[in-house]
Amino acid sequence: MKIAAVDLGTNAFRVLIQEKDQKSYFNILKYREIVGLGKHLNSDNELRLTKKYYSTLNKIFLLLKKYNVEKVKIVGTSVFRDATNKKQIKSEFFSKWKYKLNIISPKVEAELTAKGAISKFKKNDKYLVVDIGGGSTELVLVIDDNVSSYISLNIGVVKMLKKFKNYNEYPINELTKISEYVDNFLISNKINKQFLNNDFHIIMNAGTPTTLAAIDLKMEQYDEKKISGHKMSLAKTYKILNLLSKISWRERLNIVGLEKGREKVIVFGIIILIKIVEFFNKKNYLVSDSGVLEGIFEKYFEI
């Protein structure tokens, strides 16, 4: 039997198709597309659906049909939660593709992220899973495979792009301004005391850290097996930030390891990542290529 998870995020849409082999499932296809939907929320938080939105979903549903998928779970995250016209979007979604769009809460998103991110790491340990998305950032404290506490922060790479309106070179004074904004944002949000006892490993999930790992590894062909578990230092991260912030978004596309579609938001993602790692007084973090998609399988499908 073939089953699929679909994660419709603020910046990227993803699909994972697996097939059952006796008592376990194995991947047969993993696909993602940068859609940048969060850029199309207007000042009243009405979401304008773009050609890219429709074409990417059409491609995803063609894949589901091609592989004869029998069970599907589709979730929408921050951009759909924020949209004032979410009811119309859900109605059109079902009418057009005959599947239900489940707009999940921050709590469920945090749980799925954590379940997916730690799936390839040592069990019975303590992790802070950080998922830097387009519209929100989830911090999830996992102790012995269980979610102990979570915070959903209303900050993400697409929201930062809309706020600062720059995706080319960043002079030092602007980098400082962006960094101070993230610092103040973290300080002003009440962080649960459990998080401040920092005897945990930080696992960074989603496009920003996987891009950093791919750049660090000079990865011309993306290989998720080499990405998950890769250890990054703040020193290396600052070095990559320094490189990317001094060149235009077009020039960033020439950097080995940088995925097309992330060139305009990557600097914001790196700054958010750095500031979170520094907030918890860490010098290193681990990278995970797994997240909401894998979490869907853990939570919703019997494996």
C-alpha positions, 0 to 999 in steps of 0.5 A: 500500500502506498501512502503520502504526506503533503506539507503546504508551508509558507515558503515551500510545498513538500510531498513524501510518498512511501510504500509499505513493505511487510511491517515498515514503510520505505520512501519511493518519492520525495519532492519539494517546490519553493512557492513563496506563498507568504509573500502574497498575504496582503495588509488585511491578511487575505491570501492571494493564490498564485499561478505557482500555487496552482501549478505546484499543487497540480504537479503534486496531485499528478504524482499521487495519481501516478504512484497510485497513492491510497491514503493521503494526509495534507496539512497547511501551516502558518500562511493558511492559519494567518489567511482571513480567507482560509474558509474559501481556500479550503472549500476551493481546495476540496472542490478542485482536487477532492482532498481535504486541506487540514490547516493545523494549529501551532501545537500540532505543527510543533509536534509533527516537526519534532516527531519528524526531526528526531526520527533519525537521531539517537533516542532517549536524549534531550533535544531542542528542535527548531523549525524556521519556516516562512511564517512561523518558527517552532521551538520544541523541547523533546525529552526521551522522545516526548514533546515536553514543551513548545513555543510557536514564534510569529517570525519566519523568513518570508515575514522578515523579507516583507518587513525589511524589503531587501534581498540583495546586498546587506550593508553592515548597518542593515545586518545589525538592524535585522539582527537586533530586531530578531534579538529583541523579538526573542527577548520580548517573547516569554520563553518557558523556563524549561527551555532556559536549562540548556542541557540539550542538543539543538536540532535545526530543521527546514530549508535554512539549516539544510541549505547551510549544511549543503553549502558547508559540504559543497554539495552539488547534488543534494543528498539528504543522508549526508545532511541529516546529522551534519554538525554545524558551528556558529563560526561556520554559519557566520562565515556563510552569512558573511559571504551571502550577505555581500552578494546579490540574490542572483550571485547567490545562485552560483553558490554550490549547495544553495537551492533555487528559490531560497536566494531571496530569503536565506540571509533572514533565515540564517540570522534567525538561526544564529540568534536562536543558537546564541540565545541558548548559549550554544556554539553548535547545532545539528541539522535534520532534513526530516520534519513535518512530512515524516512527522505526519507518518509518525502521527497519522499512519500506522507503521 
